[in-house]
Amino acid sequence: MVMAMAAAPSTAQVATAGPAPIEGAPAVTIERIKVHAPSIEGNLEGEAADRDVLVVLPPGYAKERKRRYPVVYALHGYSIGAEQWAGEIHLQTAAQNGFARGVKEMILVLPDSRTVHNGSMYSRSETTGDFETFISRDLVAYVDGHYRTIARRESRGLAGHSMGGYGTSRIGMKHADMFGALYMMSPCCLSARPAGQMDAAAMAQLEAVRTPADSAALPFFLRAQLATAAAWSPNPKNPPLYLDLPVKNGEVRSDVLARWAANAPLAFVDQYVSDLRRYRAIAIDVGDRDGLKDDARTLHEVLDRYGIANSFEIYEGDHTSRVAWRFQDQLLPFFSRNLDFETAK
């Protein structure tokens, strides 16, 4: 089969275990808002330009009216949205526990980038819309304009899990003027994948899709093929889905695979070395039973080769089993150490 780079995990929404709440931990406030994204307007797939966003305000936000805060933007994975991502990482408990344990107070922002094919890949596409710019520009501008943030790159962090880890690597490399630290959790889709022959039954299922909404009936892997194609091989002249698939009439299309490969961070990282040097800190982690660990290690080795400071950890776990604890015990303290909390320069 042609391997969709978006489809490394084989499951969608999963129930994850999480840490027990710390008794007496100060409460955070979670706001559910809509953010308009000019960058997503007019997309061919009909994705809404008004995006759901969760904003976690730290315990002191309502009391200390003049205090400003760093912001961490946390990106969800493929097949889920912001609400499901919040559930997987046990967001409220993890945030409250982190602050109770001494993590410096910061704002957390979880944007929803789910699409009709279950994932935007945080990429730029006429078909899905420009989710890369939504995250790196539109969303940042909205949050800085509506909350008491420290509005400079040194006080912004970018993080994500799986597809969100891919988004963190992609956006982090291309928009180093906007963020000061990066944390990639089990990033998917870092490298181009070899092509084989897609079986006839799978092709028939894809070719039977007549509208974007029809993809909801597809198995996980095939739906991920459509999401990948919509993000990385859009085609405005190919309705009704406005995308090119990597197989046509039983033949692998090398031109489409080349377009997919061009979106693999391990293929373009060398072009962004000077940008990556701007970051105060970069972290990558992945479970020892996660099929994504080899590519994650390779990215770490590339950064090391260029002398770009980064941390890399393979921990005991699979793709999702430890994600809530990693968010609480590793990700939040990482940004507490590496973002700039000073409001005056």
Buried (B, 14 or more C-beta within 10 A) or exposed (E): BBBBBBBBBEEBBBEBEBBEBBEEBEEBEBEEBEBBBBBBEEBBBEBBBEBBBBBBBBBEBEEEEEEBBBBBBBBBBBBBBBBBBBBBBBBBBBBBBBBBBEBBBBBBBBBBBBBBBBBBBBBBBBBBBBBBBBBBBBBBEBBBEEBBBBBBBBBBBBBBBBBBBBBBBBBBBBBBEBBBBBBBBBBBBBBBBEBEEBEEEBBEBBEEBEEBEBBEEBEBBBBBBBBBBBBBBBBEEBEEBBBBBBBEEEEBBEEBBEBBBEBBBBBBBEEBBEBBEBBBBBBBBBBEEBBBBEBBBBBBEBBEEEEBEBBBEBBEBBBBBBBBBBBBBBBBBBBBEBBBBEBEE
